[in-house]
């Protein structure tokens, strides 16, 4: 990911809240396994996005 501008980073949608989140350096080796945007969403683990957020 070296030399990539922020607007060109890969994005995913959080499995708990449905919000998009971008790639982070700390997820470099496990990006394919990342499903949640934060620890709070990971603890919540709802599985479906909440409409209207």
N, CA, C, O and CB atoms as a CASP TS submission, in Angstrom:
PFRMAT TS
TARGET T0000
AUTHOR 0000-0000-0000
METHOD Language model
MODEL 1
PARENT N/A
ATOM      1  N   UNK     1       0.818  -1.199   0.000  1.00  0.00           N
ATOM      2  CA  UNK     1       0.000   0.000   0.000  1.00  0.00           C
ATOM      3  C   UNK     1       0.857   1.256   0.000  1.00  0.00           C
ATOM      4  O   UNK     1       0.306   2.356   0.045  1.00  0.00           O
ATOM      5  CB  UNK     1      -0.928   0.002   1.198  1.00  0.00           C
ATOM      6  N   UNK     2       2.122   1.147  -0.046  1.00  0.00           N
ATOM      7  CA  UNK     2       3.007   2.306   0.022  1.00  0.00           C
ATOM      8  C   UNK     2       2.813   3.227  -1.169  1.00  0.00           C
ATOM      9  O   UNK     2       2.792   2.775  -2.314  1.00  0.00           O
ATOM     10  CB  UNK     2       4.456   1.859   0.098  1.00  0.00           C
ATOM     11  N   UNK     3       2.671   4.504  -0.902  1.00  0.00           N
ATOM     12  CA  UNK     3       2.544   5.485  -1.967  1.00  0.00           C
ATOM     13  C   UNK     3       1.144   5.630  -2.522  1.00  0.00           C
ATOM     14  O   UNK     3       0.974   6.208  -3.596  1.00  0.00           O
ATOM     15  CB  UNK     3       3.456   5.137  -3.062  1.00  0.00           C
ATOM     16  N   UNK     4       0.136   5.128  -1.834  1.00  0.00           N
ATOM     17  CA  UNK     4      -1.247   5.211  -2.299  1.00  0.00           C
ATOM     18  C   UNK     4      -1.934   6.370  -1.597  1.00  0.00           C
ATOM     19  O   UNK     4      -1.832   6.516  -0.379  1.00  0.00           O
ATOM     20  CB  UNK     4      -2.009   3.879  -2.040  1.00  0.00           C
ATOM     21  N   UNK     5      -2.633   7.194  -2.368  1.00  0.00           N
ATOM     22  CA  UNK     5      -3.350   8.318  -1.774  1.00  0.00           C
ATOM     23  C   UNK     5      -4.566   7.818  -1.013  1.00  0.00           C
ATOM     24  O   UNK     5      -5.117   6.763  -1.328  1.00  0.00           O
ATOM     25  CB  UNK     5      -3.770   9.330  -2.854  1.00  0.00           C
ATOM     26  N   UNK     6      -4.982   8.586  -0.005  1.00  0.00           N
ATOM     27  CA  UNK     6      -6.080   8.166   0.860  1.00  0.00           C
ATOM     28  C   UNK     6      -7.367   7.889   0.101  1.00  0.00           C
ATOM     29  O   UNK     6      -8.093   6.960   0.455  1.00  0.00           O
ATOM     30  CB  UNK     6      -6.333   9.211   1.899  1.00  0.00           C
ATOM     31  N   UNK     7      -7.673   8.662  -0.927  1.00  0.00           N
ATOM     32  CA  UNK     7      -8.920   8.448  -1.657  1.00  0.00           C
ATOM     33  C   UNK     7      -8.885   7.169  -2.493  1.00  0.00           C
ATOM     34  O   UNK     7      -9.926   6.737  -2.990  1.00  0.00           O
ATOM     35  CB  UNK     7      -9.208   9.640  -2.554  1.00  0.00           C
ATOM     36  N   UNK     8      -7.713   6.555  -2.659  1.00  0.00           N
ATOM     37  CA  UNK     8      -7.602   5.327  -3.448  1.00  0.00           C
ATOM     38  C   UNK     8      -7.423   4.078  -2.600  1.00  0.00           C
ATOM     39  O   UNK     8      -7.159   3.002  -3.136  1.00  0.00           O
ATOM     40  CB  UNK     8      -6.455   5.442  -4.403  1.00  0.00           C
ATOM     41  N   UNK     9      -7.562   4.205  -1.283  1.00  0.00           N
ATOM     42  CA  UNK     9      -7.447   3.037  -0.412  1.00  0.00           C
ATOM     43  C   UNK     9      -8.691   2.164  -0.550  1.00  0.00           C
ATOM     44  O   UNK     9      -9.784   2.683  -0.780  1.00  0.00           O
ATOM     45  CB  UNK     9      -7.246   3.468   1.061  1.00  0.00           C
ATOM     46  N   UNK    10      -8.541   0.849  -0.413  1.00  0.00           N
ATOM     47  CA  UNK    10      -9.710  -0.033  -0.483  1.00  0.00           C
ATOM     48  C   UNK    10     -10.672   0.234   0.671  1.00  0.00           C
ATOM     49  O   UNK    10     -10.252   0.630   1.758  1.00  0.00           O
ATOM     50  CB  UNK    10      -9.272  -1.504  -0.472  1.00  0.00           C
ATOM     51  N   UNK    11     -11.948   0.016   0.432  1.00  0.00           N
ATOM     52  CA  UNK    11     -12.976   0.216   1.448  1.00  0.00           C
ATOM     53  C   UNK    11     -13.820  -1.034   1.608  1.00  0.00           C
ATOM     54  O   UNK    11     -13.928  -1.853   0.695  1.00  0.00           O
ATOM     55  CB  UNK    11     -13.863   1.410   1.090  1.00  0.00           C
ATOM     56  N   UNK    12     -14.412  -1.166   2.777  1.00  0.00           N
ATOM     57  CA  UNK    12     -15.369  -2.225   3.083  1.00  0.00           C
ATOM     58  C   UNK    12     -16.532  -1.606   3.828  1.00  0.00           C
ATOM     59  O   UNK    12     -16.445  -0.469   4.291  1.00  0.00           O
ATOM     60  CB  UNK    12     -14.713  -3.368   3.918  1.00  0.00           C
ATOM     61  N   UNK    13     -17.622  -2.351   3.946  1.00  0.00           N
ATOM     62  CA  UNK    13     -18.773  -1.922   4.729  1.00  0.00           C
ATOM     63  C   UNK    13     -18.805  -2.734   6.014  1.00  0.00           C
ATOM     64  O   UNK    13     -18.664  -3.957   5.992  1.00  0.00           O
ATOM     65  CB  UNK    13     -20.102  -2.087   3.925  1.00  0.00           C
ATOM     66  N   UNK    14     -18.988  -2.053   7.117  1.00  0.00           N
ATOM     67  CA  UNK    14     -19.006  -2.707   8.425  1.00  0.00           C
ATOM     68  C   UNK    14     -20.205  -3.651   8.519  1.00  0.00           C
ATOM     69  O   UNK    14     -21.316  -3.289   8.132  1.00  0.00           O
ATOM     70  CB  UNK    14     -19.051  -1.654   9.564  1.00  0.00           C
ATOM     71  N   UNK    15     -19.978  -4.856   9.032  1.00  0.00           N
ATOM     72  CA  UNK    15     -21.037  -5.856   9.158  1.00  0.00           C
ATOM     73  C   UNK    15     -22.028  -5.508  10.268  1.00  0.00           C
ATOM     74  O   UNK    15     -23.144  -6.027  10.273  1.00  0.00           O
ATOM     75  CB  UNK    15     -20.430  -7.223   9.421  1.00  0.00           C
ATOM     76  N   UNK    16     -21.647  -4.649  11.199  1.00  0.00           N
ATOM     77  CA  UNK    16     -22.527  -4.303  12.318  1.00  0.00           C
ATOM     78  C   UNK    16     -23.316  -3.023  12.062  1.00  0.00           C
ATOM     79  O   UNK    16     -24.535  -3.006  12.232  1.00  0.00           O
ATOM     80  CB  UNK    16     -21.713  -4.153  13.590  1.00  0.00           C
ATOM     81  N   UNK    17     -22.637  -1.952  11.657  1.00  0.00           N
ATOM     82  CA  UNK    17     -23.317  -0.659  11.527  1.00  0.00           C
ATOM     83  C   UNK    17     -23.615  -0.268  10.084  1.00  0.00           C
ATOM     84  O   UNK    17     -24.417   0.637   9.853  1.00  0.00           O
ATOM     85  CB  UNK    17     -22.485   0.412  12.163  1.00  0.00           C
ATOM     86  N   UNK    18     -22.996  -0.921   9.117  1.00  0.00           N
ATOM     87  CA  UNK    18     -23.266  -0.636   7.712  1.00  0.00           C
ATOM     88  C   UNK    18     -22.526   0.559   7.154  1.00  0.00           C
ATOM     89  O   UNK    18     -22.750   0.935   6.003  1.00  0.00           O
ATOM     90  CB  UNK    18     -24.706  -0.426   7.526  1.00  0.00           C
ATOM     91  N   UNK    19     -21.657   1.163   7.930  1.00  0.00           N
ATOM     92  CA  UNK    19     -20.896   2.325   7.463  1.00  0.00           C
ATOM     93  C   UNK    19     -19.644   1.872   6.726  1.00  0.00           C
ATOM     94  O   UNK    19     -19.061   0.845   7.070  1.00  0.00           O
ATOM     95  CB  UNK    19     -20.518   3.244   8.644  1.00  0.00           C
ATOM     96  N   UNK    20     -19.229   2.625   5.719  1.00  0.00           N
ATOM     97  CA  UNK    20     -17.989   2.280   5.011  1.00  0.00           C
ATOM     98  C   UNK    20     -16.770   2.647   5.852  1.00  0.00           C
ATOM     99  O   UNK    20     -16.787   3.636   6.586  1.00  0.00           O
ATOM    100  CB  UNK    20     -17.927   2.996   3.644  1.00  0.00           C
ATOM    101  N   UNK    21     -15.713   1.843   5.740  1.00  0.00           N
ATOM    102  CA  UNK    21     -14.459   2.158   6.409  1.00  0.00           C
ATOM    103  C   UNK    21     -13.318   1.785   5.479  1.00  0.00           C
ATOM    104  O   UNK    21     -13.431   0.866   4.667  1.00  0.00           O
ATOM    105  CB  UNK    21     -14.337   1.414   7.775  1.00  0.00           C
ATOM    106  N   UNK    22     -12.213   2.515   5.610  1.00  0.00           N
ATOM    107  CA  UNK    22     -11.077   2.354   4.709  1.00  0.00           C
ATOM    108  C   UNK    22      -9.978   1.509   5.347  1.00  0.00           C
ATOM    109  O   UNK    22      -9.938   1.318   6.562  1.00  0.00           O
ATOM    110  CB  UNK    22     -10.521   3.719   4.308  1.00  0.00           C
ATOM    111  N   UNK    23      -9.104   1.018   4.505  1.00  0.00           N
ATOM    112  CA  UNK    23      -7.947   0.226   4.887  1.00  0.00           C
ATOM    113  C   UNK    23      -7.091   1.003   5.865  1.00  0.00           C
ATOM    114  O   UNK    23      -6.939   2.218   5.736  1.00  0.00           O
ATOM    115  CB  UNK    23      -7.129  -0.177   3.657  1.00  0.00           C
ATOM    116  N   UNK    24      -6.528   0.304   6.848  1.00  0.00           N
ATOM    117  CA  UNK    24      -5.598   0.898   7.811  1.00  0.00           C
ATOM    118  C   UNK    24      -4.313   0.092   7.821  1.00  0.00           C
ATOM    119  O   UNK    24      -4.318  -1.113   7.571  1.00  0.00           O
ATOM    120  CB  UNK    24      -6.220   0.955   9.233  1.00  0.00           C
ATOM    121  N   UNK    25      -3.230   0.759   8.108  1.00  0.00           N
ATOM    122  CA  UNK    25      -1.918   0.111   8.135  1.00  0.00           C
ATOM    123  C   UNK    25      -1.897  -1.090   9.083  1.00  0.00           C
ATOM    124  O   UNK    25      -1.280  -2.110   8.775  1.00  0.00           O
ATOM    125  CB  UNK    25      -0.845   1.118   8.550  1.00  0.00           C
ATOM    126  N   UNK    26      -2.570  -0.976  10.241  1.00  0.00           N
ATOM    127  CA  UNK    26      -2.548  -2.082  11.203  1.00  0.00           C
ATOM    128  C   UNK    26      -3.303  -3.314  10.700  1.00  0.00           C
ATOM    129  O   UNK    26      -3.135  -4.406  11.243  1.00  0.00           O
ATOM    130  CB  UNK    26      -3.142  -1.629  12.523  1.00  0.00           C
ATOM    131  N   UNK    27      -4.131  -3.145   9.667  1.00  0.00           N
ATOM    132  CA  UNK    27      -4.867  -4.269   9.083  1.00  0.00           C
ATOM    133  C   UNK    27      -4.180  -4.813   7.827  1.00  0.00           C
ATOM    134  O   UNK    27      -4.770  -5.609   7.098  1.00  0.00           O
ATOM    135  CB  UNK    27      -6.293  -3.840   8.746  1.00  0.00           C
ATOM    136  N   UNK    28      -2.949  -4.394   7.573  1.00  0.00           N
ATOM    137  CA  UNK    28      -2.249  -4.736   6.344  1.00  0.00           C
ATOM    138  C   UNK    28      -2.212  -6.241   6.073  1.00  0.00           C
ATOM    139  O   UNK    28      -2.442  -6.669   4.942  1.00  0.00           O
ATOM    140  CB  UNK    28      -0.849  -4.199   6.400  1.00  0.00           C
ATOM    141  N   UNK    29      -1.928  -7.035   7.081  1.00  0.00           N
ATOM    142  CA  UNK    29      -1.779  -8.482   6.884  1.00  0.00           C
ATOM    143  C   UNK    29      -3.073  -9.261   7.026  1.00  0.00           C
ATOM    144  O   UNK    29      -3.140 -10.420   6.616  1.00  0.00           O
ATOM    145  CB  UNK    29      -0.785  -9.019   7.855  1.00  0.00           C
ATOM    146  N   UNK    30      -4.108  -8.647   7.602  1.00  0.00           N
ATOM    147  CA  UNK    30      -5.361  -9.358   7.850  1.00  0.00           C
ATOM    148  C   UNK    30      -6.565  -8.683   7.169  1.00  0.00           C
ATOM    149  O   UNK    30      -7.706  -8.922   7.565  1.00  0.00           O
ATOM    150  CB  UNK    30      -5.606  -9.457   9.352  1.00  0.00           C
ATOM    151  N   UNK    31      -6.326  -7.855   6.164  1.00  0.00           N
ATOM    152  CA  UNK    31      -7.400  -7.094   5.522  1.00  0.00           C
ATOM    153  C   UNK    31      -8.537  -7.988   5.038  1.00  0.00           C
ATOM    154  O   UNK    31      -9.698  -7.586   5.119  1.00  0.00           O
ATOM    155  CB  UNK    31      -6.846  -6.300   4.354  1.00  0.00           C
ATOM    156  N   UNK    32      -8.246  -9.170   4.544  1.00  0.00           N
ATOM    157  CA  UNK    32      -9.299 -10.073   4.050  1.00  0.00           C
ATOM    158  C   UNK    32     -10.193 -10.590   5.171  1.00  0.00           C
ATOM    159  O   UNK    32     -11.316 -11.023   4.914  1.00  0.00           O
ATOM    160  CB  UNK    32      -8.675 -11.251   3.318  1.00  0.00           C
ATOM    161  N   UNK    33      -9.714 -10.551   6.401  1.00  0.00           N
ATOM    162  CA  UNK    33     -10.470 -11.048   7.553  1.00  0.00           C
ATOM    163  C   UNK    33     -11.222  -9.951   8.299  1.00  0.00           C
ATOM    164  O   UNK    33     -12.087 -10.252   9.122  1.00  0.00           O
ATOM    165  CB  UNK    33      -9.540 -11.747   8.504  1.00  0.00           C
ATOM    166  N   UNK    34     -10.908  -8.683   8.027  1.00  0.00           N
ATOM    167  CA  UNK    34     -11.525  -7.559   8.745  1.00  0.00           C
ATOM    168  C   UNK    34     -12.975  -7.414   8.308  1.00  0.00           C
ATOM    169  O   UNK    34     -13.263  -7.342   7.113  1.00  0.00           O
ATOM    170  CB  UNK    34     -10.744  -6.235   8.493  1.00  0.00           C
ATOM    171  N   UNK    35     -13.905  -7.369   9.292  1.00  0.00           N
ATOM    172  CA  UNK    35     -15.331  -7.243   8.988  1.00  0.00           C
ATOM    173  C   UNK    35     -15.983  -6.034   9.659  1.00  0.00           C
ATOM    174  O   UNK    35     -17.033  -5.563   9.221  1.00  0.00           O
ATOM    175  CB  UNK    35     -16.052  -8.497   9.410  1.00  0.00           C
ATOM    176  N   UNK    36     -15.350  -5.536  10.726  1.00  0.00           N
ATOM    177  CA  UNK    36     -15.951  -4.472  11.524  1.00  0.00           C
ATOM    178  C   UNK    36     -15.068  -3.226  11.514  1.00  0.00           C
ATOM    179  O   UNK    36     -13.844  -3.324  11.426  1.00  0.00           O
ATOM    180  CB  UNK    36     -16.184  -4.949  12.967  1.00  0.00           C
ATOM    181  N   UNK    37     -15.699  -2.057  11.605  1.00  0.00           N
ATOM    182  CA  UNK    37     -14.963  -0.794  11.536  1.00  0.00           C
ATOM    183  C   UNK    37     -14.303  -0.421  12.859  1.00  0.00           C
ATOM    184  O   UNK    37     -13.366   0.377  12.871  1.00  0.00           O
ATOM    185  CB  UNK    37     -15.890   0.316  11.107  1.00  0.00           C
ATOM    186  N   UNK    38     -14.769  -0.977  13.964  1.00  0.00           N
ATOM    187  CA  UNK    38     -14.226  -0.608  15.276  1.00  0.00           C
ATOM    188  C   UNK    38     -14.414  -1.753  16.267  1.00  0.00           C
ATOM    189  O   UNK    38     -15.110  -2.729  15.989  1.00  0.00           O
ATOM    190  CB  UNK    38     -14.904   0.678  15.808  1.00  0.00           C
ATOM    191  N   UNK    39     -13.783  -1.614  17.420  1.00  0.00           N
ATOM    192  CA  UNK    39     -13.954  -2.610  18.488  1.00  0.00           C
ATOM    193  C   UNK    39     -15.388  -2.623  18.987  1.00  0.00           C
ATOM    194  O   UNK    39     -15.916  -3.679  19.334  1.00  0.00           O
ATOM    195  CB  UNK    39     -12.994  -2.325  19.656  1.00  0.00           C
ATOM    196  N   UNK    40     -16.016  -1.466  19.024  1.00  0.00           N
ATOM    197  CA  UNK    40     -17.408  -1.379  19.470  1.00  0.00           C
ATOM    198  C   UNK    40     -18.324  -2.200  18.560  1.00  0.00           C
ATOM    199  O   UNK    40     -19.172  -2.948  19.046  1.00  0.00           O
ATOM    200  CB  UNK    40     -17.871   0.091  19.504  1.00  0.00           C
ATOM    201  N   UNK    41     -18.157  -2.065  17.261  1.00  0.00           N
ATOM    202  CA  UNK    41     -18.964  -2.846  16.317  1.00  0.00           C
ATOM    203  C   UNK    41     -18.630  -4.330  16.395  1.00  0.00           C
ATOM    204  O   UNK    41     -19.512  -5.176  16.253  1.00  0.00           O
ATOM    205  CB  UNK    41     -18.753  -2.340  14.890  1.00  0.00           C
ATOM    206  N   UNK    42     -17.371  -4.642  16.618  1.00  0.00           N
ATOM    207  CA  UNK    42     -16.973  -6.045  16.729  1.00  0.00           C
ATOM    208  C   UNK    42     -17.627  -6.700  17.944  1.00  0.00           C
ATOM    209  O   UNK    42     -18.034  -7.860  17.876  1.00  0.00           O
ATOM    210  CB  UNK    42     -15.442  -6.164  16.822  1.00  0.00           C
ATOM    211  N   UNK    43     -17.732  -5.969  19.052  1.00  0.00           N
ATOM    212  CA  UNK    43     -18.392  -6.495  20.248  1.00  0.00           C
ATOM    213  C   UNK    43     -19.891  -6.630  20.032  1.00  0.00           C
ATOM    214  O   UNK    43     -20.518  -7.549  20.558  1.00  0.00           O
ATOM    215  CB  UNK    43     -18.115  -5.593  21.450  1.00  0.00           C
ATOM    216  N   UNK    44     -20.462  -5.719  19.263  1.00  0.00           N
ATOM    217  CA  UNK    44     -21.898  -5.721  19.015  1.00  0.00           C
ATOM    218  C   UNK    44     -22.304  -6.886  18.117  1.00  0.00           C
ATOM    219  O   UNK    44     -23.292  -7.561  18.404  1.00  0.00           O
ATOM    220  CB  UNK    44     -22.328  -4.398  18.386  1.00  0.00           C
ATOM    221  N   UNK    45     -21.575  -7.133  17.050  1.00  0.00           N
ATOM    222  CA  UNK    45     -21.776  -8.251  16.117  1.00  0.00           C
ATOM    223  C   UNK    45     -23.235  -8.483  15.753  1.00  0.00           C
ATOM    224  O   UNK    45     -23.747  -9.592  15.909  1.00  0.00           O
ATOM    225  CB  UNK    45     -21.212  -9.510  16.706  1.00  0.00           C
ATOM    226  N   UNK    46     -23.895  -7.461  15.279  1.00  0.00           N
ATOM    227  CA  UNK    46     -25.307  -7.561  14.916  1.00  0.00           C
ATOM    228  C   UNK    46     -25.500  -8.363  13.633  1.00  0.00           C
ATOM    229  O   UNK    46     -26.464  -9.119  13.516  1.00  0.00           O
ATOM    230  CB  UNK    46     -25.909  -6.170  14.754  1.00  0.00           C
ATOM    231  N   UNK    47     -24.598  -8.207  12.676  1.00  0.00           N
ATOM    232  CA  UNK    47     -24.687  -8.962  11.442  1.00  0.00           C
ATOM    233  C   UNK    47     -25.497  -8.286  10.355  1.00  0.00           C
ATOM    234  O   UNK    47     -25.256  -8.535   9.174  1.00  0.00           O
ATOM    235  CB  UNK    47     -25.264 -10.282  11.721  1.00  0.00           C
ATOM    236  N   UNK    48     -26.451  -7.437  10.714  1.00  0.00           N
ATOM    237  CA  UNK    48     -27.216  -6.691   9.719  1.00  0.00           C
ATOM    238  C   UNK    48     -27.057  -5.211   9.994  1.00  0.00           C
ATOM    239  O   UNK    48     -26.982  -4.787  11.148  1.00  0.00           O
ATOM    240  CB  UNK    48     -28.715  -7.098   9.734  1.00  0.00           C
ATOM    241  N   UNK    49     -27.006  -4.443   8.949  1.00  0.00           N
ATOM    242  CA  UNK    49     -26.839  -2.990   9.085  1.00  0.00           C
ATOM    243  C   UNK    49     -28.140  -2.356   9.534  1.00  0.00           C
ATOM    244  O   UNK    49     -29.225  -2.794   9.151  1.00  0.00           O
ATOM    245  CB  UNK    49     -26.370  -2.361   7.757  1.00  0.00           C
ATOM    246  N   UNK    50     -28.020  -1.321  10.349  1.00  0.00           N
ATOM    247  CA  UNK    50     -29.181  -0.583  10.824  1.00  0.00           C
ATOM    248  C   UNK    50     -29.542   0.464   9.778  1.00  0.00           C
ATOM    249  O   UNK    50     -28.695   1.265   9.384  1.00  0.00           O
ATOM    250  CB  UNK    50     -28.905   0.077  12.213  1.00  0.00           C
ATOM    251  N   UNK    51     -30.793   0.464   9.327  1.00  0.00           N
ATOM    252  CA  UNK    51     -31.236   1.417   8.312  1.00  0.00           C
ATOM    253  C   UNK    51     -31.368   2.805   8.912  1.00  0.00           C
ATOM    254  O   UNK    51     -31.732   2.960  10.077  1.00  0.00           O
ATOM    255  CB  UNK    51     -32.572   0.975   7.697  1.00  0.00           C
ATOM    256  N   UNK    52     -31.068   3.807   8.106  1.00  0.00           N
ATOM    257  CA  UNK    52     -31.268   5.182   8.522  1.00  0.00           C
ATOM    258  C   UNK    52     -30.103   5.823   9.230  1.00  0.00           C
ATOM    259  O   UNK    52     -30.249   6.920   9.769  1.00  0.00           O
ATOM    260  CB  UNK    52     -32.423   5.251   9.382  1.00  0.00           C
ATOM    261  N   UNK    53     -28.960   5.187   9.250  1.00  0.00           N
ATOM    262  CA  UNK    53     -27.783   5.786   9.895  1.00  0.00           C
ATOM    263  C   UNK    53     -26.877   6.388   8.896  1.00  0.00           C
ATOM    264  O   UNK    53     -25.836   6.937   9.257  1.00  0.00           O
ATOM    265  CB  UNK    53     -27.030   4.774  10.706  1.00  0.00           C
TER
END
